[in-house]
Structure formats: structure tokens, C-alpha cells
């Protein structure tokens, strides 16, 4: 049996392209490895690289085989251990298959799993693949508008790479026709006249007049030859102009419960969710504002450092954060110019009479302004806030809610909330 294996080395500057193709080919294994890595990482280590293990069976090289095909079942003579249909078990530890598992053996051989390192950029690319802000639309011209170039005909000035050859040659032909038309008509008349005098039965023209006629013909031919085939005035270049285009201006409100019922474990889950959200937004969107709001009985807008590291705590009035969010939206982010998003994390514990008010505030004031609002609960118990929000989620496509009670659930819940498969309203 013959086997043909393509082991050609990559040419100059081809390693990056080969690496990208390899990452695309093994995307499923890489995503699974990223998911496992995130589940066990500390908050400050989220945006680091990772070693990826791919089983040997998944990276086999393509081969062309020249042998008998099909399914064959053969029992060779002299065999005393197996009959047709038996499955041969793997050898004991140390045998083929690699991986390093099992006890040491005195036979067999194999290969280890393929291991390579994902850089920080590659890790984050796999981490946030297929995620996007739902219902994001282009709203208005920002203070510093984005520009897009568009074709604007042709110009007589430009760079060589923008030269339009066909248009230039067309102009050159038209110029030569226009400049030489009168001379060609005169030349044709004189040549016809000269030919008539040189005919056998033509009258004899004096030598002086014949020489003058030939000189005129030569002068016209020289004049036509002096017309340049291609002149700088014939050159035409593709012209492009910069046009301002509407830009997608978005703002994300991050609301986190820091009341006394949110112990360190629950706060850690909420912080992990918001760190993923922060990394996702700052990586994928250049024009986006982030507003951080912490709340217990009172809500307060804070900066990024205070949001993730402040230790203030107290009772629980969730509606205070929603009221503050609405005030900020009305004052700084008109919905006609901004895509407004909200993300809230809490343990669901709330003042008993405040949960209905939270639902009313969302349904009446905030959701009509928001493109999407996500709520994540970091405990399993369903208290009054969850029940009120569940009734709201059943009637509003712009509101979504999930639970994440352990660290390994944060990443799947985050992907579920911000998947590109979420349909627009």
C-alpha cells in the first residue's frame, strides 16, 4: 500500500496564515479548552493565554491510500484468541494511544496529545467568538464621525495605483482624433492630387509645383507624427471622497447588587460576569460608553475601580439602581441618538414591596428606551424579584434573565445572553 503525505514547508511569511487555518480547523476543541480554562481562573487572570491540548486522533494527516477498500473481517490461520466480530482491547499502560495514563508496561508505543499555546489575542478571539450586542443599529453622527470612502468619478491627479488605464487610453485616442482630423483630411486631399498628376494620362505639372506639393505632404505627415500617443493630460485616476456615515453609538449600564446578602462568593460571581462583559465590549466596540452603578439601599454611579473593588454594603432596594439608570439616560443618553443596554446582577434578595416596583420601572420607563436588558441571578432560590422579572420576560423580547450559581456557569450564561443568534425585536 502506498501513502502520499503532503509535508511541504510553508513559504516565507506563511506561518501566520497556516496558524489561522489550524485554529479554524480545530475551532471546536479550542472553544472547549477556553471554556474549561475560564471556569477555573481568577478574575485578574481572565485575559491571559492558554495551552490547548488536541488529541492525536484529531490531527491526523490526510493521505491517499492505494489498497483494497471496504470493510474487511479476516481471521488469520493459527489464531487461537479471537474469532470473527471480536473487538481488540487497547494494550495495558505504556501501549499505543499516548496521553500518559495507566501503569508502566513493557510493550506498545504511541504519541502524546498535540499541545500548543494560544496567545492572549487568540484566546480572547476564541473567547468572544459569535458574540454581539443585540439589536445594535446606527443612530446618528457622533461628535467625531466615522468616514467611509466612496467612488466619485475620475480626476486628472492621483497616485499611480489609482490610474484607470482604459479611461486614460480612451481619452488619448479622442485627443489624437481631435488634433489630427484637419491635418488628415488635408493630407488625404494632397495625396489624392499628387496621385492624379502621376497617373499615365495626367497633365504634366511643373517640377517646382510638384516639389512644393510633396513638401506639403511631408510636412503634414510630420505634424501628425508629432502628436503624442499618450500625454499627461490624458491620464485619469479613480477618485474617492470621504463621506461621514452614521456611527453606532452605544452605552452599557452595569448594575451590581452589593447589599449585605451578597457575600464574597456571590459578589465574585457577579464580578466575573461584569468582567467578561467589560472585556467583550472594550474589545469589540470602539464607540461605547460604560456606566457603572453599585447599589444597596441607595444607588451610586462609580468608576471602574470602585465598581470592582469597593467594599461598601448595606440593605437592599433594587429599584434605586433602576431609578438612577433612568435619570442618567434622560440626562446624557437620549434614545434617539444612543443604543442603550443594561446588565444587572443580583442574588434576588430585595425589600418585599420593592420587587413589583422594579418590574414597573423596567416595563414602563426603561425597556422602551433600551435595546436589550439582561438580568443574571447568582443564587438558585427564586425570590420575589425573580418572579416579577420572569413575568416581565414573558412579555418583552428586549428582556432576558438567567441564573449562574457556580463559576463554571458564568461563561455559558454570558454567551447565551449575548449570542449573535438573538433576533431583533
N, C-alpha and C positions, 0 to 999 in steps of 0.2 A: 504494500500500500504506500502511495506517495502522498506527502503533505507539503503544501506550499504556504509558507507563513511570510507575511509582509513585515519585515523588520527594518524598513528604510528609516534612516535617521531624519529628524526634522532639519530643514534647511536653516539658513541664517534668519534670526528674528522670528522663528516659527514656534518657539516654546510656549508663548503666551496663548496663541491660538489653539495649540494642542491641549494645553491645560484647561481652557474653557470648554473645549469639546468633551474632555474627560469628565468635567464637572456636570455637564448637561447629561451625559450618558448614564451617570450614576447618581442622578438627582434624588431618587427615592431613598437610597442608602444615606446620602448626605443629610437630607431632611430629618431622617430618623435619628441620626447621630447628633444633629443640632438640637433636636427635641430632648434627647437624653442629657445632653450637656447643660441645657438651660435649667432643667429640673434640679440639678444638684449644685448650681453655682450660687455664690453670694452675690448681693446686689452690685457691688463695685466691680465684680468680675464678669458682668454680663457681656460687655463688648470686647471680649478677647477672642483669640483664635482657638482652634481645637484640632486635635488629632483624630482623623477619621479612619476607621477600620472597615475594610471591604473584604468579605470572604473571597477566598481564592476562586471558588466556583463562579463568582460573578464577574471575573475579569479574564475569562478565558479568551484566547486569541482566535479570530476567525481563521479557518483552514479550509482548503479544498481537498477532499478525500477521494481517492480513486480505489474503491474496493467494493465488494458485494454489499448492496444496500439492503434495507428492510430489516425486519425483526427476525433474529435467529436464535434458536434454542438448540444447543448442541451439548451432548454428554459424551465426553471422550472415553475411549476404552481404558480399562484399568482403574476407573474412578470408583471408589468404594464409599465415599462420604455423601455424595449428592445425587439427587435424581432430578428429572426434568421439572421445572417450576420452582425449585428451591431458591431462596434469597441468600446470598452470601453475606454474612455479617462482616462489619468492619474488624480489622485486626485489633488486638489489645493496645493499650497505651504505648506510644512510640511508633505506631504504624502510620499509614498514609492518612492524609487529611489535614495535618498541621494543627495549629491552634494551641498546642502546648498542654492540652488537657489529658488527664489519665496518668497511670503509673508508667514507669520506665519499662520498655520492652527490649527484646533482643532481635526484633525483625521489623520490617516495614520502613517506608520512607514517605515524605510528604513535603508540603510547602506551607509556610506561615501565611496568615492573612496579610493582605496588602495594606500598608499604613502610610498615610501622607498627612501633611499639616495644612489646614485651611488658614490663610491669613485672616487678619481682622476684617478687611474689606469683604473677602469671600464669605466669611462666616456671617456677617451682617446681611449680605446679599441673600444668602440662603435662608437666613432667619426671617427676613421681611418679604420674601418672595410671595407674590399673589395677594398682597395686602394693599388696600387703598381706602381713602376716606369716602364713605358712601355719599352719593348724590351731589358730588362736588361739581359746581358749574362756574363758568366765567361770568363775573358780575360787572366790573367797571374798570376804568383806567385808574391804576394806582398812582400814588404821588411820583414814583419813579416807574414809568410804564415800561412794559416789555415791548421789544421791537421784533418785527419779522420782516425779512426782505422779500420783495415780490418783483416780478419782472415788469419793466417799464419801457419796453421797446428797445431801440438801439441808439447809441451815441457815437460821436466821432472820436471820443477819447476813452481810454480804458487800458486795462492790463492785458498782456499777450494771452493769458489763459482764457480771457473772455472774448477773444476775437471770433467773430462769426464769419467763417470762410465763405460760405455760399452767398451771404448778403454782400460781402466785400467784392467778390468776383462779379456779382450781378451789377453792382454799381460801376465797376471798372469797365465792363462791357458797354453799359449805357453811355459812359463818358466818352469812350473811344468812338462809338457810333455818332454821338452828337458833334464831337470835334472834327471828325473826318468826313462827314457826309458831303459837305460842299466841295471839298477837295476831291473826293472820289468821283462825284458827278462830273467835275471839270476834267479830271484825268480820263474818265471814260470817253468824254466828247473829243478830247485831243487825240487819244489813241485811235478812235474810230476815224478821225480826219486824216491822221497820218497813214492809216491802213488804206484809205481811199486813194491817196496820192501815190502809194506804192503799188497799186493794182496795175496789171499789164496795159489796160486801155485807158488809164487815168492820164489827165493832162500833166505836163511836166511843170513842177514847181521850182522856182529858182532856188539855187543851193543855199543862199543866205536865208530865205524864208524857211526852207526845210531844216536848217540848223537851229533857227530860233524856235521852231515847233518842237524839236527834240529836246532843246534846253528847257522849255516849259514843262514838258512831260517829266524830265528827270527831276526838276525842282519840286513838282507835285508829289512824286514818289518819295523824295527825301523828306518832304514835310509830313507825309503820312507815317513814315518810319520813325520820325521824332516823337510821335505821340506815345507816351509811356504806356506799357502794358498794365502796370499796376502803380497807382500814385498814392501817396499818403492820404490824400483827400478821399480815396475810395474806401479806406478801412472803416469798418463798422464793428462796434463792440456791443455785447449784450449789456444792457443797462438794468440795474436793480436799485430800488429805493427802499429805505427803511420806513415801515409803517407801524405806528403804535397799535397794539392789539389789546383787547380786554384781558386782564390777568385774573387768575383765580385767587382771590383774597379770602383767607380762612382764619378763623380763630377757634382754638380749642380751650374749653373751660374744664379744669381738673378740680373736682370737688372731693375732698377726703375727710372722712369722719375721724376725729381724734379725741372722742369722748372717753370717759373712764371705762366703758365696756370694751373698748378696743385695746386689748392687751398687746404686748410686744409681738406675739405671734401673728395676730390679726393685722396689726399695722405693717408687719413685714410683708404679708401677702398683698395688702393694698399698695405698698410702696413698689413691690415688684411689678405689679400691673402698670402703675404710672410710669415707672422707669422704662418698661417696654414701649409704652405709648410715647414717651418723650423721645426715645431713640428713633422710633419709627417716624414720627413727624419731622424731627430735625434732619433726618437722613433723606427723606423723600420729597420734602416740600421746602422750597426756599422762602416763599412768602406766606408765612403762617405765624400768628401770634399765639402765645401760650399764657393763659391766665390761671394762676394757682390760688385756690381757696381752701382754707382749713376751717373746720367748724366744730364746735361742741354745742353749748347753748347760744353762742354768738359766732358769726362767721367773719372771717377776716381775709382780705386779699394779701398774699405774701409773695416773696420772691422764691426762686427755685431752691435756694439753700434752706430757707426756713421751712418750705413745704416738706422737704425730705428729712430734715434733721431737728426741727424744733420739738420741744418736749411738753408744750402746754397741753392741758387736758381739762375735762370738766364734765358737765351733764350733756344731754343730747336733745337738740332741737334741730332736726334736719332741714326744716323749712327756712331757717336763717340763711343757709348757703344758697338755696334757690332764689330767695328774695335778693340777695346780693348779686347773684349772677344776672338777674333781670335788670337790676339797676345799672350794672356795668354795660350790658348790651344796649340799653336805651341811651346811655350817655356816650359810649365810644364806638359801638359797632352796629350801625344801622343795618338791618337785614337786607335792605335793597342793594347794599354795597359789599356785604360780607357773607361768606358761608360760615354759619355758626354751628359749632359742635359742642357737645357736653359729655363728660365721663365722670361718673360718680361711684365711689367705693365706700362701703359701709358694712357693718355687721347686722344691720336691720333693726337694731335696738333703737327705739325712738319714744319720745313722750307720747302717751297713749292718745291724746287728742290732736297730735300734730301730723300723724300719717295721712289722714284724709285731706288735710290742708296741703301736704306735699303733692298729692295726686292732683288736686285742684289747680295748684300753681303751675304744674307741668302742663296739664291739659289746656288750661285757659291762657296762660301767659308765655310759657317758654317754648313748647313744642311748635306752635305756629311760627315762631321765629327761627327754630333750629332745623337744620337739615338731618340731624341724627343725634340721638342721645342714648348713651349706653350706661347701664347700671350693673355693677358687679357686687355680689354679696359674698363675704368671706367666711360665713358660717352656714351650716346646713339647716338650722332651725328657721322655719318660716314664721316670722312675726308679722305685726300689723303693717309695717312698711312694705314688706314683700307682697302681702296680699293686695294692698292698694295698687302697687306698681303692676302686679300681674293683671289686674282688671284693666289698667291703662294700656298695657302691651297688647291686649287682645283687640283693642280698638284703634291703635295707632301704629302705622308701619314705620314711623320715624323713631320708635322707642324699642329698645332691646334690653333684655336682662338675662344674666347668667349667674351661676354660683361657681366659686373656686375656693375650696376649703383646704386644699393642700398645695404645696409648692409645685408639684408636677402637673397640676391642673391649670396653672396660670397661663402657660403658653398656649395650650389648645383653646382655652376660653378666649384669649386675646385674638387668636387667628379667626375664631368663629365670629367674633363681634366685628372685625374689620376685614373680612374676606371680600375680594372683588366680586364674588357671586351675589352679594347683597344687591337686590334690584332697587332701582329708583322708584320713588313714590309715583 
